[in-house]
Amino acid sequence: MAFSAAQKHLFYTEIAKLLEAGFGIRDAARAMLDTRLPAAQAALLKEMDHDLETGKSITDAFSKNRGAISDLEKSIIGAGERGGRLAPAFQHLADYFGMLANARRDALQSMIYPVVMLHLGMFISFVPALFSGEKSSAEVMAGFAATMLVVYAVVFFVWLGIRALLASATVNPGIDAMLNRIPVIGGARRSMAMARFTKVYHTCLLAGLSMWETVETSADASRSGLIREASRKMLEVLKDRGALGPVYVSSGAFPSAFARSYATAEEAGSLDKDFARWAKVFQEDAARGTKTLSVALPKLFYVLILLFMAWKIISFYSENYLGPLRDLEQQYDS
């Protein structure tokens, strides 16, 4: 069973807190089980404890449930485990899912009023037929219900199309670049991808993983076609033991300030500190971007609904009042 972003935020926060206090992962799991966790989380921890008992790694034990644990979580937990830095790894996940939970809560709250207005606007479009006596109240309600079913179906298929497009963007640089150019939406997407990339990269650096594995794991976790394309160039450079800074600067997949910062940090040997700072920056940027998006899209939706309602009202008066007046004028003139 999948967890919500809010549930994962609390889940990983508690694990990170216990690990920082010196608990082992199994002791932390048992301590959390004593706090009456939700059933799905308790089942995950019990299954993890059993798998660890049989000799499996923490990463394998956690990622066994693919419906609950994403590739991003597997990457960060895996890097933290191999480097003995599990507490920072779980804290990265707690921060990331806390940001997602806040963004989704804001989006849902901001959509309530526009959705109510949508239903009201669609209903108003049937009111003229009721007032004019063309249809009975039962016919009007039946027509309204049928129209809303069509609207729901259209919204559902649009949602499926958007999901398919976003999935394609994770491996297709062209689609990824196109989506990133959309005002407001593009900035939020790019910041989110960079937040995932920098968090995993930072965790891998702390864990002491090879640069090859660090680049590959971080690029996959970013879910960005542009970053994955840039990572392939980086891996070619690493084969020749070259510096990655020039690739960051020239690839166009990364914000210019970040790319320049990477190049200087690589020369100074301070990549771990630099990525800790950038992970925080991009998480804050992503939070601001999603907040702006959650405010802007409902407003646009609200304006469109108001325009539709205004058009229906004007059409009603034009057909029922102005039309007959024009007919009388024509009759008088003739």
C-alpha positions in Angstrom: 0.0 0.0 0.0 1.4 3.4 -1.0 1.8 6.1 1.7 0.8 9.8 1.2 3.5 12.4 1.1 2.4 13.6 4.6 2.6 10.1 6.0 6.1 9.6 4.5 7.2 13.0 6.0 6.3 11.9 9.5 7.6 8.3 9.0 11.0 9.4 7.8 11.3 12.2 10.4 10.8 9.7 13.2 13.3 7.2 11.8 15.9 10.0 11.3 15.3 11.2 14.9 15.9 7.8 16.3 18.9 7.0 14.2 20.5 10.4 15.2 19.9 9.4 18.8 22.1 6.3 18.4 19.4 3.7 17.7 20.1 0.9 15.2 17.6 0.6 12.4 15.9 -2.5 13.9 15.7 -0.8 17.4 14.3 2.3 15.7 11.7 0.2 14.0 10.7 -1.5 17.2 10.4 1.8 19.0 8.2 3.2 16.3 6.0 0.1 16.4 5.3 0.9 20.0 3.7 4.2 19.0 0.7 2.7 17.2 1.7 3.5 13.7 -0.9 3.3 10.8 -1.3 -0.3 9.7 0.5 0.1 6.4 3.6 1.6 8.0 3.6 -0.9 10.8 3.4 -3.7 8.3 6.4 -2.2 6.3 8.5 -2.0 9.5 7.6 -5.6 10.6 8.5 -6.9 7.1 11.7 -5.0 7.1 12.7 -6.4 10.5 12.0 -9.9 9.3 14.1 -9.4 6.1 17.0 -7.9 8.1 16.8 -11.0 10.3 17.3 -13.2 7.2 20.4 -11.2 6.2 19.0 -8.8 3.6 20.3 -5.2 3.4 18.3 -2.3 4.7 17.8 -1.0 1.2 16.5 -4.3 -0.1 14.2 -4.7 3.0 12.8 -1.2 2.4 12.4 -1.3 -1.3 10.8 -4.8 -1.4 7.4 -3.1 -1.4 7.5 -1.2 -4.7 4.1 0.2 -4.2 5.2 2.1 -1.1 8.9 2.9 -1.8 9.9 4.9 -4.9 13.2 4.8 -6.8 14.1 8.1 -5.2 13.7 6.6 -1.7 15.6 3.5 -2.7 18.5 5.6 -4.1 18.8 7.8 -1.0 18.5 4.9 1.5 20.9 2.8 -0.5 23.5 5.5 -0.6 23.1 6.2 3.1 23.4 2.6 4.1 26.6 2.0 2.1 28.3 5.0 3.5 27.0 4.6 7.1 25.0 7.9 6.9 21.5 6.6 7.3 20.3 9.4 9.6 21.1 12.2 7.0 19.6 10.1 4.3 16.3 9.7 6.1 16.3 13.4 7.0 16.7 14.2 3.3 13.6 12.1 2.6 11.7 13.7 5.5 12.4 17.2 4.2 11.5 16.3 0.6 8.2 14.6 1.4 7.4 17.4 3.8 7.7 19.8 0.9 5.5 17.6 -1.2 2.9 17.3 1.5 2.6 21.1 1.9 2.4 21.6 -1.8 -0.4 19.1 -2.3 -2.3 20.4 0.7 -2.1 24.0 -0.7 -3.2 22.8 -4.1 -6.2 20.9 -2.8 -7.3 23.8 -0.6 -7.0 26.3 -3.4 -9.1 24.1 -5.8 -12.1 23.8 -3.6 -13.7 27.1 -4.6 -13.1 26.8 -8.3 -14.5 23.3 -8.4 -17.7 24.5 -6.6 -17.9 27.4 -9.1 -17.5 24.9 -12.0 -20.5 22.9 -10.9 -22.5 26.1 -10.3 -21.5 27.5 -13.7 -22.5 24.3 -15.5 -25.9 24.3 -13.7 -26.6 27.9 -14.6 -26.2 26.9 -18.3 -29.4 24.8 -17.8 -31.4 27.4 -15.9 -32.7 29.3 -19.0 -34.4 26.2 -20.3 -36.2 25.8 -17.0 -37.3 29.5 -16.8 -38.5 29.5 -20.4 -40.6 26.3 -19.8 -38.8 24.4 -22.5 -37.9 21.6 -20.0 -39.1 20.4 -16.7 -37.0 20.4 -13.6 -36.4 16.7 -13.9 -35.2 17.1 -17.5 -32.9 19.9 -16.4 -31.4 17.9 -13.6 -30.9 14.9 -15.9 -29.2 17.1 -18.5 -27.0 18.6 -15.9 -26.0 15.2 -14.6 -25.2 13.9 -18.1 -23.1 17.0 -18.8 -21.1 16.7 -15.6 -20.4 13.0 -16.4 -18.9 14.2 -19.8 -16.9 16.9 -18.0 -15.6 14.3 -15.5 -14.6 12.0 -18.3 -12.8 14.7 -20.2 -10.9 15.8 -17.1 -10.0 12.1 -16.4 -8.6 11.6 -19.9 -6.7 14.9 -19.8 -5.2 13.8 -16.5 -4.1 10.5 -18.1 -2.6 12.5 -21.0 -0.7 14.8 -18.6 0.6 11.8 -16.6 1.8 10.1 -19.9 3.5 13.3 -20.9 5.2 13.7 -17.6 6.4 10.1 -17.7 7.9 10.7 -21.2 9.7 13.7 -19.9 11.7 11.5 -17.5 13.6 9.9 -20.4 13.0 12.3 -23.3 15.1 15.5 -23.2 13.0 17.3 -25.8 9.7 16.8 -23.9 11.4 17.7 -20.7 12.8 20.9 -22.2 9.4 21.8 -23.6 7.6 21.4 -20.3 10.3 23.4 -18.5 9.5 26.4 -20.8 5.9 26.6 -19.7 5.5 29.7 -17.4 5.2 28.9 -13.7 4.8 25.1 -14.3 8.3 24.8 -15.9 10.1 26.6 -13.1 8.4 24.4 -10.5 9.2 21.2 -12.4 12.9 22.2 -12.9 13.3 23.1 -9.2 11.7 19.8 -8.2 14.0 17.8 -10.5 17.1 19.7 -9.1 15.9 19.1 -5.5 15.8 15.3 -6.2 19.2 15.4 -8.0 21.0 17.4 -5.4 19.6 15.4 -2.5 20.7 12.1 -3.9 24.1 13.5 -5.1 24.8 14.9 -1.6 23.9 11.6 0.1 26.2 9.7 -2.3 29.0 12.1 -1.6 28.6 11.7 2.1 28.5 7.9 1.6 31.8 8.0 -0.3 30.4 6.3 -3.4 32.3 6.5 -6.6 31.6 9.5 -8.9 30.3 7.1 -11.6 27.7 5.7 -9.2 26.9 9.1 -7.8 26.2 10.6 -11.2 24.2 7.7 -12.4 22.1 7.3 -9.3 21.4 11.0 -9.0 20.4 11.4 -12.6 18.0 8.5 -12.4 16.5 10.0 -9.2 16.0 13.4 -10.8 13.3 12.0 -13.2 14.5 14.6 -15.8 15.3 13.7 -19.4 17.6 16.6 -19.7 19.6 15.7 -16.6 19.8 12.0 -17.7 21.2 13.1 -21.1 23.8 15.3 -19.4 24.7 12.4 -17.1 25.6 10.3 -20.1 28.1 13.0 -21.1 29.5 13.0 -17.6 30.0 9.3 -17.6 32.0 9.6 -20.8 34.2 12.2 -19.2 34.6 10.1 -16.1 36.0 7.2 -18.3 38.8 9.5 -19.2 39.1 10.7 -15.5 38.2 14.2 -16.6 36.6 17.0 -14.5 32.8 17.2 -14.5 32.5 21.0 -14.1 32.8 21.9 -17.8 30.0 19.4 -18.6 27.7 21.0 -16.0 28.4 24.4 -17.5 28.0 23.4 -21.2 25.2 20.8 -21.0 22.3 23.3 -20.5 20.6 20.9 -18.2 21.3 22.8 -15.0 20.8 26.4 -13.8 23.8 28.4 -14.7 24.5 29.6 -11.1 24.5 25.9 -9.9 26.7 24.8 -12.8 29.3 27.5 -12.1 29.2 26.7 -8.4 29.8 23.0 -9.1 32.9 23.8 -11.2 34.5 26.0 -8.5 33.5 23.5 -5.7 35.1 20.7 -7.7 38.3 22.6 -8.0 38.2 23.5 -4.3 37.3 20.0 -3.1 34.2 21.2 -1.3 31.4 19.4 -3.3 29.8 17.9 -0.1 29.3 21.4 1.5 28.2 22.9 -1.9 25.6 20.2 -2.5 24.3 20.5 1.0 23.6 24.2 0.3 22.2 23.6 -3.1 19.9 20.8 -2.0 18.4 23.3 0.5 18.1 26.0 -2.1 16.4 23.9 -4.7 14.0 22.5 -2.1 13.0 26.0 -1.1 12.7 27.0 -4.8 10.5 24.0 -5.5 8.3 24.8 -2.4 7.9 28.4 -3.6 7.2 27.2 -7.2 4.5 24.7 -6.2 3.0 27.3 -3.9 2.8 29.8 -6.8 1.4 27.1 -9.0 -1.3 26.2 -6.5 -2.4 29.8 -6.4 -2.1 30.6 -10.1 -3.9 27.7 -11.7 -7.1 27.9 -9.5 -7.3 31.6 -10.3 -7.0 30.9 -14.0 -9.6 28.2 -13.7 -11.9 30.5 -11.7 -11.6 33.3 -14.4 -12.5 30.9 -17.1 -15.6 29.7 -15.2 -16.7 33.3 -14.6 -16.3 34.1 -18.3 -18.4 31.0 -19.1 -21.1 32.0 -16.6 -21.1 35.6 -18.0 -21.5 34.3 -21.5 -24.5 32.0 -20.5 -26.2 34.9 -18.7 -25.7 37.3 -21.7 -26.9 34.6 -24.1 -30.0 34.0 -21.9 -31.0 37.7 -21.9 -30.2 38.1 -25.6 -32.4 35.1 -26.5 -35.3 35.8 -24.2 -35.4 39.6 -24.1 -33.4 41.3 -26.8 -34.5 38.8 -29.4 -38.2 39.5 -29.0 -37.5 43.2 -28.9 -35.7 43.0 -32.2 -38.6 41.0 -33.7 -41.0 43.7 -32.5 -38.9 46.5 -34.0 -38.7 44.6 -37.3 -42.5 44.2 -37.3 -42.9 47.9 -36.5 -40.5 49.0 -39.3 -42.3 46.8 -41.8 
